Amino acid sequence: MVAVIKVAGQQFKVEKDQTLYVPQLSGNAGEAVALEVLLVDAGGKLSVGKGGTVKAEILAHVKGDTVIAYKQKRRKGFHKKKGHRTAYTQIKVTDIA
């Protein structure tokens, strides 16, 4: 059984017992969350829209790799370096119904 879910404006194709990183969700590690379902494929039978539910468990909150934004103007002595790390949540899909 495969489902397409929507988390923070992004779509993910998930299966049962799959772990993945999604944009940060509210909640603590160990809590269960219900995710918005766009499509469910149950053995060739498609259900589009609100036809199913996907439940997941939050495993951890992590940060992604550092992304550096560097600007420089030649011969002017101007340079600016700024970086950030995007926050992600690791989840495990526990049930697709």
C-alpha positions, 0 to 999 in steps of 0.5 A, spaced: 500 500 500 502 506 497 500 513 499 502 520 497 502 525 503 502 533 504 507 536 509 508 543 509 507 544 502 511 538 499 509 531 497 512 525 499 510 518 497 510 513 503 509 506 504 508 502 511 514 502 516 518 507 511 522 512 515 523 519 512 525 526 513 520 532 512 520 539 514 520 540 521 513 538 525 511 540 532 511 535 537 516 531 541 520 525 539 515 519 540 509 522 539 504 520 533 502 525 528 496 524 523 498 527 516 494 530 510 493 524 505 492 526 497 492 519 494 492 512 496 493 506 492 491 499 495 493 494 491 491 497 484 485 501 487 486 508 487 483 513 492 484 520 491 483 526 496 480 524 503 480 517 502 485 514 507 489 516 513 496 516 514 499 515 521 506 516 523 511 517 529 516 522 530 523 519 531 527 525 532 528 533 530 535 534 526 538 539 522 540 539 515 547 540 512 550 547 512 548 552 506 553 558 505 550 564 502 557 568 500 556 575 496 562 579 494 564 585 490 570 585 486 575 590 488 571 594 493 573 590 499 565 588 500 564 580 502 558 577 506 558 570 508 551 567 511 549 560 513 543 556 515 541 549 517 534 547 515 530 544 521 527 537 519 523 532 523 525 524 522 518 520 522 516 513 521 510 511 517 506 506 522 499 505 518 496 507 512 489 506 512 
